């Protein structure tokens, strides 16, 4: 694969995927009780590592990003997460926005960008794998009745699958292979229904609400029982290109 093609694939994967892993960890972190302190510490490490990925991805991606990985609700939803006690680096959204608006790659940097994405992809695969281990443990505890968790079981399953997709794409990129993130319709529909039911449990009539409407409700604080970042993940996932099979 040509390096020019490679860096564009890598830019798209990391622009979406690194934020998804960060927001997945951020969504689960405030739901940890005193009975799962080890899980909370592990999620905090994943969050910090994912923010490092986002920071590096924004530096490498200037002039390469063809589709935004942000939504119109992202900044407000991040503020909502801070109210839940999750410290998120707000400058990362600004950096990502600047990278997405950049018109061209800085001259003479493409070789460094290529090497940077190779290293970043290996890190991304490792961080995604760490999150999958945590999600597996939480899912098992919920199934076996050993723990109650504010993030619904179907949402944890979705976060596991989208982070697994990101990890798989990172492994391909680290091996110099073509990779992309896609929207799986069955996953999207199941996750959207899960969040619609969460909103309904909060007294919001949204049985037929779109992903954008759900994210707007979460941004407005109308679905306080679940972390708002879950809704931004849904809306960003909807923006991914559809799977061809």
N, C-alpha and C positions, 0 to 999 in steps of 0.2 A: 504494500500500500504506500502511496506517495505521502511524504511527510506533510504536505499541504492538506491532504485529506485527513490524515491522522489527527492533526491538531484541531481541526474543526469538529471531528467526532468527539475528541476528548473534551473540548470546551463545552459542548452540549451536555455530555454525560455528567461532568462535574458541576456545571452550573445548576443543574436540577438535583442531582443525587446527593451532593455534600449537604445542601440545605435540608433535604428530606431526612437524612440520618440525624442531623442536628435537631430538627424539630421533632423527630420521633423520640429521641432521648429526652428532649425538653418536655414533651407531653407526658411521659411516664414518670419523670422525676418527682413532681409535686404529689404524686399519688402514693409514693412510698411512705409507709408508716414506720414507727419505731421498731416494728418487728421485721423490717427488711432494710436495715441500715446498710448492709453490704451491697445490696442491689442499688441503693441510692448513690453510694460512693462510686460504684462502677458506672452508673449512668452519667454522673457528673464528669468522670474522666472521658467518657465517650463524647459528651457534649463539648468539652474543651477541645478534644482532638478534632471533632468535626468542624468546629469554628476555625481551627487552624487550617483545615482543608479548604474551607470557604475563603479564607483570607488569601491563600496561595492561588486558588482557582481564579479569584477576581484579578489578581496580578497577571496571571498567564493569559486570561481570556479576553483582554482588551482588543477589540477589533475583530474577534472571531465568533461572537455570539449572535446567532440569527433569530433566536426566539427568547423572549424574556422568561426568566425563572422566578419572577416576582408577580404578585397580584396587587390590585389596588387596595387590598385589605391587609397586606403583610405588615406594614409599620404599626398599624393600630393593634393588630393581633399580637405582635411582639410586645407591645405595651401591656396588653392584657396578661400575657405570660409573666411579665415582671411583677404585676400585682399579685400573682400566685407565688412569688418568691423565687422564680427562676431567672437567674442573671443571664441575659442575652446581650451580646455585643451589638449595639445598634449601628455602629460604624460599618459593620459588614454589609448591611443592606445598602448603605450609601455607596460603598465600594463596588458592590455588584451592579448597582444601577449605573454607575459611571462606566464600568467595563462594558455593559450592554449598549451604552450609547456611543462608545468609541467608534470612530468611523473606519479606522485602519490599524493594522498591527504596526507597532513601532519598527522602523527600518533596522535591519541587521540583527533582529532578535529571534528569528524563527528557529534557529538551531537550539538556542537556549530554551525556548518554549517547548520544543519537542522533548528535550531531555527532562525538563521540568514536569511535563505531563506523565512521562514514563515513571518517574519517582512518585508523583502524586497518586497515580493509579494503584501502585502497590500499597501505599498508605491507606487509600480509600478501601481497598479490599480487606485489609486487616481491621479497620475500624468497623466496617459493615459486619464482619464476622463476629466481632465483640458484641455488637448490638444484638445479633441473632441469638447468641448464647443467652443474653439477658432475657430476650423476648420468649425464648423457649422455656426458661425457668419460671417466668411469670405465668405463662400459659398453663404450664403443668400444675403450678400451685392453685390456680383458679379452677382448673378441672377437678382437682382432687379435694377441693374445699379447704385448702390450707391457708388461703389468703383471699381477701376481698380487694378489688382494685377498681378505682374510679374510671379507668379507661376500659370500655366494654371489651369482652373477649374477642368479638369479631373485629374490632378496631386493632387490637394487639396482633391478631392474625394478619390483617392487612399490612400493618407496619412491618411485620416480619417479611412478608412477600416483596414489598417494594424495596426494602433495604437489601434483600437477597438479590433482587434484580440489579441493583446498583453494584453490589459486590461482584456479581458475575460479569457485569460490563467492565468493571475495573480490572478484573483478571484478564479479560480479553485485551484491553488496552495495554496492560503491562507486558503482554506477549506480542505487541505490535499488530493486533488484529482489529478489524472494524467492529465497533460496538455502538449501540444506541439504547436509549430508554424509550419504552413504548407504553401506551395505555391498554390494559387488558379489560375489555368491556365487562366481563363477569365480575372481576375484582372491583371495578369502579362502581357497578350497580349495587353490589353487596355492601360495600363500605358506605356509599351514599345512603342506603336504606338504614344502616346502623346509626348514622349520625342524625337522620331524620327522626328516628325513634328516640334518640337521646334528647333532641330538641322538644319532641312531643311530651316527653316525661317532665320537661320543665314548663309545660303549659303553653308551648308555642304550637299553633296549628300550622304544620308545614309538611303535610303528607305528600304533597306534590312539589315541594320547594326545589329549586335548582341549586347547584353547588354554589353559585354566586350568592343566592339568597341566604343559604345556610351560613356561608362565611360572613355575610353582612350581619346576621343575627348574632353570631359569636363575637364579632368585633364590637357590637353594641352592648355586649354583656348580657344578652338575653338567654344564653345557654350556660349558666354558671357551673353546672354540675360536672362538666367535662372540660379538659384543657382546650382553649381556643385554637391552639396550633393545629389540632386535628382537622379543623375545617379549612385552614389554609393549605394543608397538605392535599385535601380532597380537591380543592379548586386548582392547584398547580398540576395535580395528576390528570385532571380533565383536559388540561392544555397540551399534554404530551401527544405525539402522533399516534394514531391507533395501530394496534398490532395487525399485521397482514394475514395472520392465520391463528 
